[in-house]
Amino acid sequence: MTSCVEHDCRLLDASEVRASLILGREIHREPLEESRAALDHYTHQGLATGRVRLPGRTVHVGVWFRLLRSLLDEVSLAASTQNTHGKTVLQQIWQATGHPERAGLNVWRPCEQMREDHREAMWDAVATALRLAADGTIVALGRLGSAIQPPRPSVYDGDRPSPYRNAWQDAMTAMEEALTLARIDQDTARQLLTLLTAGCRTLDRFEQERSYLFGAGIPAAFLPGARELGRTDLI
């Protein structure tokens, strides 16, 4: 951590503070940039509680430190070593920091072995990457990518129209058209009765279907009996 999370100002060297107090000089507090302050707040939260509330989800402090290490390594990579997506993201991050890419680093090395100015620039890049992911400017990939960007709201698309429902509606429409025609056309009424009673095995069942058509408005004279239709097989 490089700041006081209560005042969001950079930590000062203890010897410089003592010297200022002895000499009566004013202690200058250097405010920390918002993204860097947010980075320290996450770390402080993890050290104090063991958990870190990131935009996507809450993670264990150990996961947070692994994420920081991954980000430090990734922002220090040369863009030429990345695929198109990775190259574009790295360029966006460094442009947003105001530093040159990789802070002018020519040869990759661990953060602990960098010069102080390089190390500071890397932390700026990490903080900027977290901010850009949180506001949706860049898309974070990898297993922990979803932790540093808010979850996307899901919108229910609704049920797809059922083909069976349409088929049923078509059948009902066709039936209604057939009934309308059967009310004025005797041949149509006879054909409709033949169709509806094709599966009947008893005379009672035949009469039930015949009564249904009569109740639907088809004249009784248009609806022959079982014997007239040649249904001598009914019991």
C-alpha positions in Angstrom: 0.0 0.0 0.0 1.2 3.5 -0.8 -1.5 5.6 0.9 -3.5 6.3 4.0 -7.0 4.9 3.3 -8.5 7.4 5.7 -7.2 10.5 3.9 -6.3 9.1 0.5 -2.9 10.7 0.7 0.5 9.1 -0.1 2.3 7.7 2.9 5.3 9.7 3.9 8.8 8.6 4.9 8.9 8.6 8.7 12.4 10.3 8.8 11.1 13.1 6.6 8.1 13.6 8.9 10.3 13.7 12.0 12.6 16.2 10.4 9.7 18.4 9.4 8.3 18.3 12.9 11.7 19.2 14.5 12.3 22.0 12.1 8.8 23.3 12.3 8.1 22.9 8.6 4.6 22.2 7.2 4.1 18.6 6.3 2.9 18.4 2.7 0.3 15.8 2.0 0.1 14.5 -1.5 -3.4 13.4 -2.6 -3.5 10.1 -4.4 -5.2 9.7 -7.7 -8.7 8.2 -7.4 -7.9 4.9 -9.1 -4.7 4.4 -7.1 -6.7 5.2 -3.9 -9.3 2.6 -4.8 -6.6 0.0 -5.3 -5.3 0.6 -1.8 -8.8 0.5 -0.4 -9.3 -3.0 -1.8 -6.0 -4.1 -0.3 -6.7 -2.6 3.1 -10.2 -4.2 3.1 -8.6 -7.6 2.4 -6.0 -7.1 5.1 -8.6 -6.0 7.6 -11.3 -8.5 6.9 -9.8 -11.3 4.8 -12.3 -10.5 1.9 -12.3 -8.0 -0.9 -15.6 -6.7 -2.4 -14.8 -6.2 -6.1 -17.3 -4.9 -8.7 -18.2 -8.4 -9.9 -18.1 -10.4 -6.6 -16.4 -10.7 -3.2 -13.2 -12.7 -3.2 -10.7 -14.0 -0.6 -7.8 -11.8 0.1 -5.5 -14.5 -1.3 -7.3 -14.3 -4.6 -7.0 -10.6 -4.6 -3.2 -10.7 -4.2 -2.9 -13.3 -7.0 -5.0 -11.0 -9.1 -2.7 -8.1 -8.4 0.3 -10.2 -9.3 -1.3 -11.2 -12.5 -2.2 -7.7 -13.4 1.3 -6.4 -12.6 2.8 -9.0 -14.9 0.4 -8.4 -17.7 0.7 -4.6 -17.9 4.4 -5.0 -18.1 4.3 -7.2 -21.1 5.2 -6.0 -24.6 2.1 -5.5 -26.8 3.9 -7.4 -29.6 3.7 -10.6 -27.5 -0.1 -10.4 -27.3 -2.9 -11.3 -29.7 -5.1 -8.6 -31.2 -7.4 -8.4 -28.2 -4.6 -8.3 -25.7 -2.6 -5.7 -27.7 -5.6 -3.4 -28.0 -6.4 -3.7 -24.3 -2.8 -3.0 -23.2 -2.7 0.1 -25.5 -6.0 1.4 -24.0 -4.6 1.0 -20.5 -1.3 2.7 -21.0 -2.9 5.6 -23.0 -5.3 6.1 -20.1 -2.5 6.3 -17.6 -0.6 9.1 -19.5 2.6 7.0 -19.3 4.4 5.6 -22.3 3.7 1.9 -22.9 5.4 -0.3 -20.3 6.6 3.0 -18.7 9.5 2.9 -21.2 10.7 -0.5 -19.9 12.8 -2.3 -22.5 13.4 -5.6 -20.8 10.8 -7.4 -18.7 11.6 -7.9 -15.1 9.7 -8.6 -11.9 8.1 -5.5 -10.3 10.3 -5.8 -7.3 13.4 -5.4 -9.5 12.2 -2.3 -11.3 13.3 1.2 -10.7 11.0 3.2 -8.5 9.6 5.3 -11.4 8.9 2.1 -13.4 7.2 0.4 -10.4 5.0 3.5 -9.8 3.9 3.5 -13.4 3.1 -0.2 -13.3 0.9 0.4 -10.2 -0.8 3.2 -12.1 -1.5 0.8 -15.0 -2.9 -1.8 -12.7 -5.2 0.7 -11.0 -6.3 2.0 -14.4 -7.0 -1.5 -15.7 -9.3 -2.1 -12.8 -11.1 1.2 -13.4 -11.5 0.6 -17.1 -12.8 -3.0 -16.5 -15.3 -1.7 -13.8 -16.8 0.9 -16.1 -16.9 -1.4 -19.1 -14.3 0.3 -21.3 -12.3 -2.9 -21.6 -13.4 -6.5 -21.3 -11.5 -8.6 -18.7 -10.9 -12.2 -19.7 -9.6 -15.1 -17.8 -10.9 -16.9 -14.6 -10.9 -13.7 -12.5 -12.1 -11.4 -15.3 -15.7 -11.5 -14.1 -14.6 -10.4 -10.6 -13.3 -7.0 -11.6 -16.2 -6.0 -13.8 -19.9 -5.7 -12.8 -22.2 -8.5 -13.8 -24.1 -7.8 -17.0 -27.9 -7.6 -16.4 -29.7 -10.5 -17.9 -33.0 -9.7 -19.7 -35.5 -12.5 -20.2 -36.1 -12.8 -24.0 -39.6 -14.3 -23.4 -40.9 -17.7 -24.6 -40.5 -18.6 -28.2 -43.8 -19.1 -30.0 -44.8 -22.7 -29.8 -45.3 -24.4 -33.2 -47.9 -26.7 -31.6 -50.0 -23.7 -30.5 -50.0 -22.4 -34.1 -50.9 -25.8 -35.5 -53.8 -26.0 -33.0 -55.0 -22.5 -33.9 -54.9 -23.5 -37.6 -56.8 -26.7 -36.9 -59.5 -24.8 -35.0 -59.8 -22.2 -37.8 -60.2 -25.0 -40.4 -62.8 -26.7 -38.2 -64.8 -23.5 -37.8 -64.7 -22.9 -41.6 -65.9 -26.5 -42.2 -68.8 -26.0 -39.7 -69.8 -22.8 -41.3 -70.0 -24.5 -44.7 -71.7 -27.6 -43.3 -74.6 -25.4 -42.0 -75.6 -24.6 -45.6 -74.2 -27.5 -47.6 -75.5 -31.0 -47.1 -72.6 -32.8 -48.8 -70.1 -31.0 -46.5 -72.2 -31.9 -43.4 -72.1 -35.5 -44.5 -68.4 -35.5 -45.1 -67.8 -33.9 -41.7 -69.9 -36.4 -39.9 -68.1 -39.3 -41.6 -64.8 -37.8 -40.6 -65.7 -37.3 -36.9 -67.3 -40.7 -36.5 -64.6 -42.7 -38.3 -63.1 -43.9 -35.0 -66.4 -44.7 -33.3 -67.0 -48.3 -32.3 -70.4 -48.1 -30.7 -73.7 -46.6 -31.8 -73.8 -44.5 -28.7 -70.5 -42.8 -29.5 -71.7 -42.2 -33.1 -74.8 -40.5 -31.8 -72.7 -38.3 -29.5 -70.7 -37.0 -32.4 -73.8 -36.5 -34.5 -75.4 -34.6 -31.6 -72.3 -32.4 -31.4 -72.7 -31.3 -35.0 -76.4 -30.7 -34.6 -75.6 -28.6 -31.5 -73.1 -26.6 -33.6 -75.9 -25.4 -35.9 -75.9 -28.0 -38.7 -79.5 -29.0 -39.6 -80.5 -32.5 -38.6 -81.6 -33.2 -42.1 -78.0 -32.8 -43.2 -76.8 -35.4 -40.7 -77.7 -39.0 -41.7 -77.9 -41.9 -39.2 -75.3 -44.7 -38.9 -77.1 -47.1 -41.2 -77.4 -44.4 -43.9 -73.7 -43.9 -43.7 -73.2 -47.7 -44.0 -71.9 -48.1 -40.4 -73.3 -51.6 -39.8 -70.2 -52.4 -37.7 -71.4 -50.4 -34.7 -72.6 -52.3 -31.7 
